[in-house]
Amino acid sequence: MSLENEVLKNQEVQNQMKAGNSIEQIMLGDYPKALTEAIMNTMNSNKDISAKLLNDERFLNKFAKIMLNIFIQNLNNGMT
């Protein structure tokens, strides 16, 4: 399962994205936890990057914002 699918299982995160909340607002909600859980759930297929993300908070935060933009764009374009 993809990282995006794992994150979007969280209905609250999906609702925040669909509502057009800002990146900062979404980052203060359930999204960071949903992303961390998704990383851990997909860790077997992405061991090296998963370990770096889970061990480096600044790297994880940058990654989270990049992925959030992609998730929002895909959600708005009906790609999920």
Backbone as a printed PyTorch tensor [residue, N CA C, xyz], in Angstrom:
tensor([[[  0.8510,  -1.1830,   0.0000],
         [  0.0000,   0.0000,   0.0000],
         [  0.8930,   1.2410,   0.0000]],

        [[  0.4580,   2.2660,  -0.6980],
         [  1.2650,   3.4780,  -0.8080],
         [  1.1430,   4.3490,   0.4370]],

        [[  2.1320,   5.1870,   0.6020],
         [  2.1460,   6.1350,   1.7120],
         [  0.9020,   7.0200,   1.6650]],

        [[  0.5590,   7.4700,   0.4850],
         [ -0.6150,   8.3390,   0.3360],
         [ -1.8970,   7.6320,   0.7730]],

        [[ -2.0820,   6.4040,   0.3320],
         [ -3.2810,   5.6500,   0.7220],
         [ -3.3490,   5.4650,   2.2240]],

        [[ -2.2080,   5.1980,   2.8340],
         [ -2.1610,   5.0150,   4.2840],
         [ -2.5710,   6.3010,   5.0080]],

        [[ -2.0320,   7.4430,   4.5690],
         [ -2.3590,   8.7230,   5.2100],
         [ -3.8410,   9.0400,   5.0350]],

        [[ -4.3500,   8.8120,   3.8410],
         [ -5.7330,   9.1880,   3.5490],
         [ -6.7620,   8.2470,   4.1600]],

        [[ -6.3170,   7.1920,   4.8240],
         [ -7.2350,   6.3720,   5.6200],
         [ -7.7840,   7.1870,   6.7880]],

        [[ -7.0400,   8.2140,   7.1950],
         [ -7.4510,   9.0740,   8.3020],
         [ -8.4650,  10.0900,   7.7570]],

        [[ -9.7270,   9.8870,   8.0870],
         [-10.8040,  10.7240,   7.5530],
         [-10.6600,  12.1840,   7.9750]],

        [[-10.2010,  12.4310,   9.1880],
         [-10.0300,  13.8100,   9.6660],
         [ -8.9910,  14.5430,   8.8230]],

        [[ -7.8960,  13.8740,   8.5110],
         [ -6.8610,  14.4760,   7.6640],
         [ -7.4480,  14.7650,   6.2870]],

        [[ -8.1680,  13.8170,   5.7430],
         [ -8.7890,  14.0040,   4.4370],
         [ -9.7620,  15.1870,   4.4530]],

        [[-10.5550,  15.3000,   5.5210],
         [-11.4980,  16.4180,   5.6430],
         [-10.7770,  17.7570,   5.6980]],

        [[ -9.6600,  17.8200,   6.4230],
         [ -8.8950,  19.0670,   6.5220],
         [ -8.3520,  19.4720,   5.1590]],

        [[ -7.8860,  18.4990,   4.3870],
         [ -7.3640,  18.7910,   3.0490],
         [ -8.4780,  19.2800,   2.1340]],

        [[ -9.6100,  18.5890,   2.1540],
         [-10.7380,  18.9590,   1.2880],
         [-11.3070,  20.3230,   1.6500]],

        [[-11.2170,  20.6890,   2.9270],
         [-11.7560,  21.9680,   3.3870],
         [-10.8900,  23.1420,   2.9520]],

        [[ -9.7190,  22.8520,   2.4220],
         [ -8.8350,  23.9210,   1.9800],
         [ -8.0430,  24.5600,   3.1000]],

        [[ -7.8900,  23.8410,   4.2050],
         [ -7.0780,  24.3700,   5.3080],
         [ -5.6520,  24.6060,   4.8310]],

        [[ -4.9850,  25.5570,   5.4450],
         [ -3.6020,  25.8480,   5.0740],
         [ -2.6960,  24.7020,   5.5050]],

        [[ -1.5190,  24.6420,   4.9040],
         [ -0.5170,  23.6350,   5.2750],
         [ -0.2460,  23.7070,   6.7730]],

        [[ -0.0990,  24.9140,   7.2860],
         [  0.2000,  25.0980,   8.7110],
         [ -0.9190,  24.5450,   9.5850]],

        [[ -2.1720,  24.7850,   9.1950],
         [ -3.3110,  24.2730,   9.9650],
         [ -3.3340,  22.7480,   9.9540]],

        [[ -3.1150,  22.1760,   8.7900],
         [ -3.1270,  20.7180,   8.6750],
         [ -1.9720,  20.1090,   9.4650]],

        [[ -0.8260,  20.7780,   9.4480],
         [  0.3380,  20.2810,  10.1930],
         [  0.0810,  20.2960,  11.6990]],

        [[ -0.8460,  21.1320,  12.1590],
         [ -1.1810,  21.1870,  13.5890],
         [ -2.2510,  20.1580,  13.9670]],

        [[ -2.8490,  19.5220,  12.9720],
         [ -3.9000,  18.5370,  13.2300],
         [ -3.3480,  17.1190,  13.3070]],

        [[ -4.1220,  16.1800,  12.7890],
         [ -3.7820,  14.7540,  12.8510],
         [ -2.7840,  14.3120,  11.7840]],

        [[ -2.5150,  15.1670,  10.8130],
         [ -1.6620,  14.7710,   9.6910],
         [ -0.2830,  14.2590,  10.1080]],

        [[  0.4800,  14.9650,  10.9600],
         [  1.8120,  14.4410,  11.3060],
         [  1.7660,  13.0240,  11.8880]],

        [[  0.7920,  12.7630,  12.7290],
         [  0.6520,  11.4230,  13.3130],
         [  0.2690,  10.4080,  12.2300]],

        [[ -0.6510,  10.7890,  11.3510],
         [ -1.0710,   9.8900,  10.2720],
         [  0.1000,   9.5670,   9.3510]],

        [[  0.9360,  10.5620,   9.0600],
         [  2.0970,  10.3340,   8.2020],
         [  3.1040,   9.4240,   8.8890]],

        [[  3.3710,   9.6660,  10.1660],
         [  4.3100,   8.8190,  10.9060],
         [  3.8260,   7.3740,  10.9230]],

        [[  2.5440,   7.1770,  11.1680],
         [  1.9780,   5.8250,  11.1610],
         [  2.0890,   5.1930,   9.7740]],

        [[  1.8590,   5.9770,   8.7320],
         [  1.9690,   5.4690,   7.3670],
         [  3.4060,   5.0660,   7.0520]],

        [[  4.3590,   5.8710,   7.5050],
         [  5.7750,   5.5420,   7.2920],
         [  6.0970,   4.2100,   7.9640]],

        [[  5.6320,   4.0450,   9.1890],
         [  5.9030,   2.7970,   9.9100],
         [  5.2080,   1.6100,   9.2390]],

        [[  4.0000,   1.8130,   8.7280],
         [  3.2640,   0.7300,   8.0690],
         [  3.8840,   0.3190,   6.7390]],

        [[  4.5700,   1.2300,   6.0690],
         [  5.1990,   0.9130,   4.7820],
         [  6.7030,   0.7170,   4.9240]],

        [[  7.1790,   0.6410,   6.1420],
         [  8.6150,   0.6080,   6.4220],
         [  9.3300,  -0.5730,   5.7710]],

        [[  8.7100,  -1.7220,   5.6940],
         [  9.3800,  -2.8880,   5.1260],
         [  9.8240,  -2.6660,   3.6920]],

        [[  9.0480,  -1.9300,   2.9260],
         [  9.4160,  -1.7090,   1.5300],
         [ 10.3000,  -0.4810,   1.3380]],

        [[ 10.4740,   0.3180,   2.3720],
         [ 11.2630,   1.5530,   2.2710],
         [ 12.1500,   1.7310,   3.5050]],

        [[ 12.8940,   0.7060,   3.8760],
         [ 13.6070,   0.7150,   5.1560],
         [ 14.5530,   1.8950,   5.3430]],

        [[ 15.3840,   2.1850,   4.3610],
         [ 16.3940,   3.2360,   4.5340],
         [ 15.7680,   4.6090,   4.7350]],

        [[ 14.8430,   4.9820,   3.8590],
         [ 14.2250,   6.3030,   3.9730],
         [ 13.3390,   6.3750,   5.2060]],

        [[ 12.6570,   5.2910,   5.5250],
         [ 11.8040,   5.2820,   6.7180],
         [ 12.6180,   5.5240,   7.9750]],

        [[ 13.7530,   4.8620,   8.0900],
         [ 14.6060,   5.0290,   9.2710],
         [ 15.0900,   6.4690,   9.3780]],

        [[ 15.5050,   7.0680,   8.2590],
         [ 15.9700,   8.4590,   8.2930],
         [ 14.8370,   9.3940,   8.7090]],

        [[ 13.6580,   9.1930,   8.1500],
         [ 12.5170,  10.0490,   8.4850],
         [ 12.1570,   9.9520,   9.9610]],

        [[ 12.1550,   8.7540,  10.4910],
         [ 11.7380,   8.5530,  11.8770],
         [ 12.7990,   8.9760,  12.8820]],

        [[ 14.0370,   9.1480,  12.4230],
         [ 15.1200,   9.5240,  13.3340],
         [ 15.5670,  10.9720,  13.2020]],

        [[ 15.0110,  11.7130,  12.2580],
         [ 15.4230,  13.1010,  12.0370],
         [ 14.1700,  13.9740,  11.9250]],

        [[ 13.8240,  14.6360,  13.0130],
         [ 12.5700,  15.3960,  13.0780],
         [ 12.5050,  16.5090,  12.0300]],

        [[ 13.6140,  17.1970,  11.7850],
         [ 13.6050,  18.2750,  10.7770],
         [ 13.3740,  17.7080,   9.3780]],

        [[ 14.0340,  16.6090,   9.0800],
         [ 13.8540,  15.9520,   7.7860],
         [ 12.4100,  15.4760,   7.6380]],

        [[ 11.8540,  14.9000,   8.6950],
         [ 10.4710,  14.4320,   8.6800],
         [  9.5070,  15.5930,   8.4470]],

        [[  9.7440,  16.7300,   9.0880],
         [  8.8690,  17.8900,   8.9290],
         [  8.8940,  18.4070,   7.4900]],

        [[ 10.0760,  18.4880,   6.8900],
         [ 10.1760,  18.9250,   5.4910],
         [  9.4640,  17.9360,   4.5700]],

        [[  9.7190,  16.6580,   4.8040],
         [  9.0860,  15.6120,   4.0130],
         [  7.5670,  15.6690,   4.1610]],

        [[  7.1000,  15.8830,   5.3800],
         [  5.6640,  15.9480,   5.6560],
         [  5.0000,  17.0520,   4.8430]],

        [[  5.6250,  18.2100,   4.7850],
         [  5.0420,  19.3310,   4.0370],
         [  5.0330,  19.0670,   2.5320]],

        [[  6.0980,  18.4680,   2.0250],
         [  6.1500,  18.1350,   0.5980],
         [  5.0510,  17.1380,   0.2550]],

        [[  4.9510,  16.0870,   1.0630],
         [  3.9450,  15.0600,   0.8050],
         [  2.5330,  15.6180,   0.9590]],

        [[  2.3340,  16.4970,   1.9200],
         [  1.0160,  17.0950,   2.1280],
         [  0.5680,  17.8490,   0.8830]],

        [[  1.4610,  18.6060,   0.2770],
         [  1.1220,  19.3170,  -0.9580],
         [  0.7200,  18.3430,  -2.0580]],

        [[  1.4400,  17.2400,  -2.1750],
         [  1.1140,  16.2260,  -3.1830],
         [ -0.2370,  15.5920,  -2.8840]],

        [[ -0.4720,  15.2350,  -1.6210],
         [ -1.7360,  14.6050,  -1.2420],
         [ -2.9170,  15.5240,  -1.5290]],

        [[ -2.7820,  16.8030,  -1.1800],
         [ -3.8630,  17.7680,  -1.4120],
         [ -4.1330,  17.9030,  -2.9050]],

        [[ -3.0770,  18.0200,  -3.6910],
         [ -3.2360,  18.1560,  -5.1380],
         [ -3.9370,  16.9260,  -5.7210]],

        [[ -3.5050,  15.7420,  -5.3180],
         [ -4.1260,  14.5190,  -5.8240],
         [ -5.5780,  14.3980,  -5.3760]],

        [[ -5.8490,  14.7530,  -4.1390],
         [ -7.2130,  14.6880,  -3.6120],
         [ -8.1240,  15.6490,  -4.3690]],

        [[ -7.6460,  16.8470,  -4.6240],
         [ -8.4340,  17.8480,  -5.3440],
         [ -8.6440,  17.4880,  -6.8100]],

        [[ -7.7140,  16.7040,  -7.3650],
         [ -7.8280,  16.2860,  -8.7620],
         [ -8.5310,  14.9390,  -8.9060]],

        [[ -9.0250,  14.4090,  -7.7840],
         [ -9.7410,  13.1400,  -7.8190],
         [ -8.8710,  11.9410,  -8.1030]],

        [[ -7.5900,  12.0520,  -7.7770],
         [ -6.6610,  10.9680,  -8.0870],
         [ -6.5740,   9.9180,  -6.9870]],

        [[ -7.3090,  10.0930,  -5.8920],
         [ -7.2660,   9.0880,  -4.8280],
         [ -8.6000,   8.4570,  -4.6230]]])
